[in-house]
Amino acid sequence: MKCPELQRPALLEARGVSRLYGPGKGCEAIDFTLHRGEVLGIVGESGSGKSTLLRVLSGLERPDTGQVAYRSTVAQGHDGAGHEGELDLYALGEARRRALLRMEWGLVHQNPRDGLRLGVSAGANIGERLMALGERHYGQLRAAGQDWMGRVELDPKRIDDAPKTFSGGMQQRLQIARTLVTRPNLVFMDEPTGGLDVSVQARLLDMLRTLVRELGLSVILVTHDLAVARLLAHRLMVMRRGQVVESGLTDQILDDPQHAYTQLLVSSVLTP
Amino acid sequence: MTSLTQPFLTVDALHKSFVLHGQGGMTLEVMRGLSFSLLPGECLVLAGPSGIGKSSLLKMLHGSYRVTGGRLRLHFDGDGEEDGELELADLPAHAWHSLRRDVIGYVSQFLRVVPRVPAVEVVMEPLLACGVEPDEARERAETMLARLNLPPRLWSLPPGTFSGGEQQRVNIARGFIAEHPLLLLDEPTASLDAANREVVVGLIEEAKARGAALLGIFHDEDVRERVADRLLPLEAHMGAVLEAAESPSEEIR
């Protein structure tokens, strides 16, 4: 047989990215490449700089130094602004960066209340990003809302209910529907299963895996839960005190950790 | 495959050691100087007692363990300019995704899956990853589970509550379904009854017949004798030498 194509095109690249609030606080000298179709997990303890790095990568916080490069495949946006090839995230104007976030990327917050409008209906929450892309047809927006509620296993009959009447797990699934409805290329997730009951976590993990496969998503996932990382991520980066101490295939990191800190982290996990 | 006389896998002077930072930087050497090759259509069985590094070898070939020294090479058909040789020891992480999907299959001792996923979907997953249509993938998964005598009433249930033997059969079905050209089998028959061991022997024979190269660990002597074309004894390559660290490793916290 022939060797299959092993190289995948790069989608996002961090080059020497630093964002420090103080010594060891934030993230420092981060270099990595995310390839198309990959789920990259960023793991580490609280305060290791995971969330700061995610904010910088997702366009929410300008780094002190370094570059975040995104290889866009969209030839033309709805606003007629054509862009293809490599984009330097922080060299773009504010408007272009926001347009990128809206059109090609998605961000799932740890707390669904940060990513949802709690007072407006579930359907309106899902439709909002579509409307931002120019969809105005009420019937189509509503159909997309019902379709996506079904995909994330929410009862489509509740499309007119406000998310504040939903449980935490339901809100998280609604946030994911709202984010994925526009078919983003790249999704950033900050502890997507944090704070949920384990039964709900399992449902959500299964759903995320299925969506990654079906939609060909690339994902950067921040989590402190190594069990979640094992099931969702293809590749891991381990962070400690703002720096990446080790990276590799998920099972390499968890089954044959090299760095002293990774060994400590992995051996400290309780397995039921 | 190129020809039946060309190996698909060659291993040269393979070395593996673990540095245990939690134990003062102690080095645990588990394998040294192992060399062998594996032909398409051949089943090589790793021999030797527990703890001799049989599973470690499979994990290095699957990319789950890093290689400390030596070479692991796959030999694909060349296309004129390139000789089709692929070195696994220094392959970048992202290249393993496609390699595991298309080339290297692994049946582990334990099933590790998302908690609520039905058994049939666990088995379908490697096919879906290769782009097989869901209906066909489900049909093939059901055929495989039926062949392994898993009662149909269990197919739609998550395997978490299954018995050890039932879980192992789900695992075997998942490992064999995508028909990888290199299959790594870590005691696939360990918790199976005679009838199901027979099914696994059949699956292995079919894999060999289609030209797959297999590397396996079988503690069951009957199964081993029936499937093995050759035995690979690991005793001479056993490390298990403990060396004190030259300097204490970095103290964590």
Contacts between the chains, C-beta under 8 A, distances in Angstrom:
chain1	res1	chain2	res2	distance
A	1	B	1	6.4
A	1	B	76	6.0
A	1	B	77	6.3
A	1	B	103	7.9
A	1	B	181	5.8
A	2	B	76	5.6
A	2	B	77	5.3
A	2	B	79	6.9
A	2	B	84	7.3
A	3	B	74	7.5
A	3	B	76	3.9
A	3	B	84	6.1
A	3	B	86	5.6
A	4	B	98	5.2
A	4	B	99	7.2
A	4	B	101	8.0
A	4	B	102	4.4
A	4	B	103	6.5
A	5	B	98	6.6
A	6	B	86	7.9
A	6	B	91	7.6
A	6	B	95	3.9
A	6	B	98	5.1
A	6	B	99	6.2
A	7	B	95	7.0
A	8	B	94	5.7
A	8	B	97	7.5
A	8	B	98	7.5
A	33	B	94	7.9
A	35	B	94	4.6
A	37	B	97	7.6
A	38	B	94	6.2
A	38	B	97	7.0
A	202	B	114	6.4
A	202	B	115	3.9
A	202	B	116	4.7
A	203	B	116	6.1
A	205	B	114	5.1
A	205	B	115	7.8
A	206	B	114	4.7
A	206	B	115	7.9
A	206	B	116	5.8
A	206	B	117	5.4
A	209	B	114	6.4
A	213	B	128	6.3
A	213	B	129	6.7
A	230	B	112	7.5
A	231	B	113	8.0
A	231	B	114	5.4
A	234	B	93	8.0
A	234	B	94	7.8
A	234	B	97	5.7
A	235	B	93	5.1
A	235	B	94	6.8
A	247	B	93	7.4
A	248	B	66	7.6
A	248	B	93	5.2
A	249	B	63	5.8
A	249	B	64	7.3
A	249	B	93	4.8
A	249	B	96	5.6
A	251	B	63	7.6
A	251	B	64	4.2
A	252	B	63	6.7
A	252	B	64	6.0
A	252	B	65	7.2
A	252	B	66	6.2
A	252	B	93	7.3
A	255	B	59	6.9
A	255	B	64	5.1
A	255	B	65	6.7
A	256	B	18	7.4
A	256	B	59	7.5
A	256	B	64	6.7
A	256	B	65	4.4
A	256	B	66	5.5
A	258	B	19	7.5
A	258	B	66	6.9
A	259	B	21	7.7
A	260	B	21	3.5
A	260	B	22	7.6
A	260	B	249	5.5
A	260	B	250	5.5
A	260	B	252	5.3
A	261	B	252	5.6
A	263	B	20	7.3
A	263	B	21	5.1
A	263	B	22	5.8
A	264	B	21	7.5
A	264	B	22	6.5
A	264	B	252	5.2
A	267	B	22	6.5
